[in-house]
Amino acid sequence: MRRLPLLALLVASVLWPLATPVRAQASNQVEVVKVEGIIDRTVEGFLLSRLEDVPDGGALLLQIDSPGTLGVDAVALARRFAEAPVPVVAWAGPPGALVQGGAVLLFEAAAIAATSGGSGIGPARPIDLGRRPDAETGDAVGRAAAAAAGFAEARDRDGEAARRLVEDAATILAPQAALDAGVADLAAASAPTLLAEIDGQLVETALGPVELVTQGDPGSFTLRFSDLGPVARVLHAVASPTASYVLLVLALWAVAFEVTQPGFGLAGVAAVVLGGLAIYSLTVAPAGALGLALLLSGVAALTLDVRLRRVGLLTLLGVGAFAAGSLLVFRRVAASVDPSVWLIGFAVVGTALYFGFALTVATKAREEAITARQTGLVGLVGEAASDLDPEGHVLVKGAMWQARAVAAPIAGGARVRVRGVDGLVLQVTEESRPDQG
């Protein structure tokens, strides 16, 4: 008798899924999100937030034109969309778009995968643009290939074709070829055409089957477009090896200018802003330690030669180190995002001219102007702002100057007379006060 409840429970567990009704749309809203360019951490966070904001019963349309992921676990990201509680539609568009690298996994994870005219799917390697394809480990390739096949098979697409996109770095360039290969479900020339074609289709979600509602009157249907905010746009724009290299070079130029000039000015502010963006970018686009060290040491040597007011051996060594560092700093990333040789060449030539000519000439001109002004101070009387033993600072004609006592040490507060100028340093002697005779 005790077996009857257990038998009933077993029968109910088998028949319950068959009795589960199709979920109706609770909100006829389609969220359209453009996935353009590299999928970095900023874009990853944006996509996941958009997925969470889709109302119950709504749908998410990803318009993908991307070379892949950078610093993002593509398998984990794609799995989030494969297991989404709402329908996810991926469209390789607009016409001419390319879905490559980790973006292929996102494409295959969608409940409906559509392509457009002139678009291409694959290759899915490098899986992460932070590495060249030949530098990816077998475990990483195998994991991505298995995930691509699993996502495709779960959507009744060809799992082996999806696997080949990863393992063989295959590319499918024509919409019909993608359909024939079984990596896409349909072709649509535009987003409105796609929405009209999938209206009423039944798709599987993590919560069960859902009938898509992607058309309707304005009063009963909402089509909403989402895009990155201004701050996220900036972070996304700088999150690439090329942007990282440009920011790093400009930041180093600004630092060098600030170091070779007196005071703290606009160059210092620019150095802080550019340096901050460069540091963030370097956390996304992995830089080689050797290349980064050569870049920094090259700029340091160039800056030192500017401080010495000459163009000599340090300048040549600095330019050489800068050039070598530029070639090595991102040599491990994928060729598609590696800074171009032309950009590196322009940066090297620009750096040589900037340090070897512009900064050197500007520094010499500034020092000559200061020296000329100092020469006019000879014979004037001032006050020691600090002890001079033998060097310190003096106040002459309301301005602070670096000074050196040429006879005996001078105590702070004593009267001094300017006797001469040595470079940028005033030569002074103590001047007796009138009341002291």
Phi, psi and omega in degrees: 000327182289344182283341184295315178298323179294320179294320179295320179295321180294316179296319181296321180294330179282320186275341185299315179300328180290336181267356182289123181284160175290130179288133177273159178292125175274335180215116182279073182229134175243122178266119180257122182236126176275128176249090184248139177076197183294138174269097179256190183296327178296313179292321178302311179298321179296316181296317181293324178293322178294323179296319180290334183275350178293125182293159179304124181092349178280185181220157181239126177249118178262117176264105192255129171214086192216141174281353176131194185261155177220112181072021182233139175284099186296323181295313181296320179296313180297324180296325178300322180280328177294328182258020182292147178282352179240156179295136177241126179245130178248132180232121175283093185202169002288180181310134183097357181288156177237133175246109187226171176055220180298339179295335178297320179295320177297321179296315183287337181284343183292151179296324175230127178246118183238153179234169181231171182297131179078000180276163181226146178244123179094172359286159180269010176232143003292141180295319175242127182293352177285356179223150173284153182305322183284352179262356181282138181286157179297325179295319181294318179294315180297320179295316180292320179296316179296321179294316180299316179295318181295317178298315182296314182295325179294339179254017179062033172253176185282107181294323181292324177295320177294322179296321181293331177301330180270304188292318183262003183051044182283158179228135176242114190261340183252142179304316181294325178295322178294323177291316180295325181283346178082020178260354177225155183266327183200169178240139180215134184284338182209167179296316177300321177298317179297315181297323178292325184284327184267357180300127179089355179288151179260123181233155179270139173231177179295339181257006179121179181290145181225137175270122182288137172237100184240013176220160177157176178288151180307329181285338184244355183222138182236131175242112186244134180254135181238148179212166179296146175284174184299316180293315179297326177298317179296313180298322178291322182294327183270354185272065175206154180303319180296312178297321179298318180295314180298314180297319181296316180296313180296321179296318179294321175300314181295320178297315180299318179297317182294322181292326184271359180240152180285149176077185180238118184231206182298326179298323178294318177297315179299321179297320180294314182294309181295321179296319178298315178295322179295318179297316177300315181298323180291337175286340179264311179264103186296127180255146177287137183297319181296313180298318180294320179295319179295319177301311183294317180293325177297315179292323178298317179296318179296318180295320179297320179294325176295318178297328178278358177059050179204168172239102186225213184298321180299324178296314179297315178296321180296316179296319179297316178294321179297316180296315180296317179296322179298323181283333186261339191299324181238031185289345182268351181277169181298146183299331183290339180242000178292134177306136184291156178297325179296319178296316179297317178300317178298319181293321180294312179297317179298321179295317179299316180289322182296311182278317185285340183234297189299305183293320181297313180296317181296320180294316179296318180297318180296317181293324178295321179294318179294319180298318178298321179291320180295323180302326178288351180271348182301129180097344180280158180253138178221201182227138178288117180279344177209172176295138177250102184218068359266350185251153178184213181229145179231156179250114181230125180054040175077006180239149179269133181228150171282138186218163179225130177284123186266351180243271180247160176304148183239132180280151178300139181094349181284154175284141180228153175239135180282123182256339182182183182227131176237097183069246179252011185248130176280138174261123188229157171231158180287139181247126180290148179284152181304322182286352179263004179079000000 
